[in-house]
Amino acid sequence: MSASDTTLADLMDRARFNMVEQQIRPWEVLDSKVLDLLHRIKREDFVPEAHRALAFADLEIPIGHGEKMLPPKIEARMLQELAVQPDDRVLEVGTGSGYTTALLASQSAHVYSVDIVGEFTHKAGERLEQLRIRNVTLETGDAARGWDKHGPYDVIAITGSVPVLDPRFLQQLKPGGRLFVIVGEAPVMEARLITCGGAGAYGTASLFETCIAPLRNAPTPQRFSF
């Protein structure tokens, strides 16, 4: 490795440290396993080359096809709230860059990740293979109303906002399962953690307010006209 490569790596490591300490910890992300994972899985590896300088910025980074990566603090908070366990089977709706996929896979038994954009699943597969993260099944399709192909799941992570949550997602949770979703329409949306206590029994915790890009083809509230 050349001196310039070493310097660049040092700069990236410093930027990552600042991201964790200045963005993520203040957002009440204190789980040491999550924080360690954010240092270990390099976010810049999943950011398009044109935007790599923004890899640690507190914003949504464009990744093409009109889609964006979540801000780092939301990715981290999602991981902490879902409390992914080593034997969990996870559904991720919205593969995107594959970064959140890698984070989830590093904590779980297996991740089933679905994206409506085939280029995303293809490129994410290449990145995950380079990192030797192989407990992932990537599929191209529309999972805005659930994806029961491999269910039920211990964890469901929906990485785009939805105006309303399709109830089929709840039916695809195992007892004890957890679902993270951001519900609402701009400019005000709410992050929620939904837990399954058993057949037909669900609890919802409101986590924080935010506003992120919507999930394609997500169901919309019924509008009444008079």
Order of alpha helices (4+ residues) and beta strands (2+ residues): alpha-alpha-beta-beta-alpha-beta-alpha-beta-alpha-beta-beta-alpha-beta-beta-beta
